[in-house]
């Protein structure tokens, strides 16, 4: 008979992982499915978890922590930013003349 312990991998030190809640949070704990395996994870205080919610899971040693829910994708694209510059209230000064006329007389320096 095969030893299934050889197929387990350690997810410690992988940073944030995304998991799916298998149970609702009770007593600051819930069952989370991460990378194909289920584990009991601690839930941050004042955070409620519903069954099927996408969660951010961090591992510290052998303990998993649920820190936040992953939000759903937006239903509509964001509005583009305004292309008009903000009104500063000041008017632009009159443009300076491009061509000047007149005579420049330079006498030699001795």
C-alpha positions in Angstrom: 0.0 0.0 0.0 1.3 3.5 -0.9 2.3 5.9 1.8 0.4 9.1 1.1 2.6 11.1 3.5 5.2 11.3 0.7 2.8 13.4 -1.4 2.4 16.2 1.1 4.3 19.4 0.6 5.1 22.2 3.0 3.6 25.6 2.2 5.4 27.3 5.0 7.2 30.5 3.9 5.3 30.8 0.6 3.8 34.2 1.4 0.1 34.8 0.9 -1.9 31.8 -0.4 -5.5 31.8 -1.6 -7.8 29.3 0.0 -11.5 28.4 -0.1 -13.4 28.3 3.2 -14.9 24.8 3.7 -16.7 25.8 7.0 -17.9 29.1 8.5 -15.7 30.6 11.2 -16.5 29.5 14.7 -14.3 30.3 17.8 -11.9 32.1 15.5 -11.1 29.0 13.4 -12.3 27.5 10.1 -11.4 24.7 7.7 -9.7 26.0 4.6 -8.7 24.2 1.4 -5.3 25.4 0.1 -3.4 23.8 -2.7 -5.5 20.7 -2.7 -5.3 20.0 1.0 -7.6 21.0 3.9 -6.4 22.4 7.1 -7.8 24.2 10.2 -6.8 27.8 10.1 -7.0 30.5 12.8 -9.2 33.5 11.8 -8.2 37.1 12.7 -10.3 38.6 15.4 -13.5 40.4 14.3 -13.4 38.6 10.9 -16.4 36.4 9.9 -15.9 33.8 7.2 -18.7 32.2 5.1 -18.6 28.8 3.4 -17.1 29.1 -0.1 -15.4 32.5 0.5 -12.0 33.1 -1.1 -9.5 33.8 1.7 -5.9 35.1 2.1 -4.0 32.5 4.1 -0.6 32.9 5.7 1.4 30.0 7.1 3.8 30.5 10.1 5.4 27.2 10.9 2.6 24.6 11.2 -0.2 27.2 11.9 -2.3 28.8 9.2 -3.8 32.2 9.6 -6.8 33.7 7.7 -6.2 37.4 7.5 -8.7 38.7 4.9 -11.3 37.8 2.2 -10.3 38.2 -1.4 -12.8 40.6 -3.0 -14.8 39.7 -6.1 -13.9 41.2 -9.4 -15.7 44.6 -10.1 -18.9 44.3 -12.1 -18.1 47.3 -14.3 -14.8 48.8 -15.4 -13.6 51.9 -13.4 -14.4 55.3 -14.9 -11.4 56.9 -16.7 -9.8 59.9 -15.0 -10.8 63.4 -16.2 -8.5 64.7 -18.9 -9.3 68.4 -18.3 -6.8 70.1 -16.0 -8.1 71.5 -12.8 -9.2 75.2 -12.9 -6.6 77.3 -11.0 -8.7 80.5 -11.2 -5.9 82.5 -12.8 -6.0 83.6 -16.4 -3.0 83.1 -18.7 -0.9 86.3 -19.3 -0.8 87.9 -22.7 1.7 86.4 -25.0 4.9 88.3 -25.6 5.6 89.6 -29.1 7.6 87.3 -31.3 9.2 89.9 -33.6 10.7 93.1 -32.3 11.6 96.0 -34.6 14.1 98.8 -34.1 17.8 99.6 -34.5 20.7 98.6 -32.4 23.7 100.9 -32.6 27.0 99.6 -31.2 30.0 101.9 -31.1 33.5 100.4 -31.0 35.3 100.2 -27.6 38.7 101.8 -27.6 
